[in-house]
Amino acid sequence: MKKILFSVVLFTTLLVSNYAFACDKCGKEDPKTQLYGAMQKLWNEHMQWTFATVDAFFHNPKGLDAQLNRLLQNQKDIGNAIIPFYGEAAGKQLSQLLTVHIQEAVPVLTAAKNNDQPGLKKALDDWYVNAQEIADFLAKANANWKQEDLRQMMKAHIDQTTAYAVDLLKNDYTNAITKFDEASGHMNMMSAALAAGIIKQFPDKFKTSKKLKNIILNQIKNTDYDYYKHFVEKNWKHPEIIQHRFSIVYFFAKL
């Protein structure tokens, strides 16, 4: 399974990096690249400050408020990022759902710290409910974001966060960082899929010049995408592939 996940992460990374490289060579940043970069930055910050806040919750109470406040600001930033496409009300609603997403983590961490297994199960169940609400909200906003795909992505995000949180609780930073890296790879693919969905829904806002498109296509020729396409098709029903289908399909679409 780790080999499958590594290949999926590598595949997506190659596609995004080649696209960004081509746009950089063009000398003018493409609006698609701007959106991919902005979404990746926001969700990378979500991951970074979540890790820092979880660590502070267990081991650094004096630093907890500062870390948590920065994490909560990130939820507002993510909501604000969709306002140009879906309006202010939608942006505020997403920020609120994401704020609850952070708040719902507290009972999970508290139960884990107290070794309260019944409490942990209930807290996780509540956290999963909120994750589904986020997925459903996004799916309703954009038909390119499939509800089941988003639900799987959000569930994986919670599962991965819980996994490294347990290691942080045990002071096992080596494993916590390894699992955090895996979780970050998953989030990079999710942020790319969200950006791709917006681009597909609002194509007039993301037109690519003919010159830039030619540069991108020439750059892509240097990467063995046929191998990755065959790899994905061969392993289409593997759990890791299913989890990331949403991201993969978009990148096989025409630029």
LINFEN-V126891 format. One record per helix or strand of 2 or more residues. SS is the DSSP state (~ for helix, > for strand). FROM is the first residue (numbers start at 1). TO is the last residue. If there is no record, write none. Layout:
ss=<SS;SS>
from=<FROM;FROM>
to=<TO;TO>
//
This chain:
ss=<~;~;~;~;~;~;~;~;~;~;~;~>
from=<2;31;61;83;88;117;147;173;203;210;225;239>
to=<26;59;81;86;113;141;169;201;206;220;234;251>
//
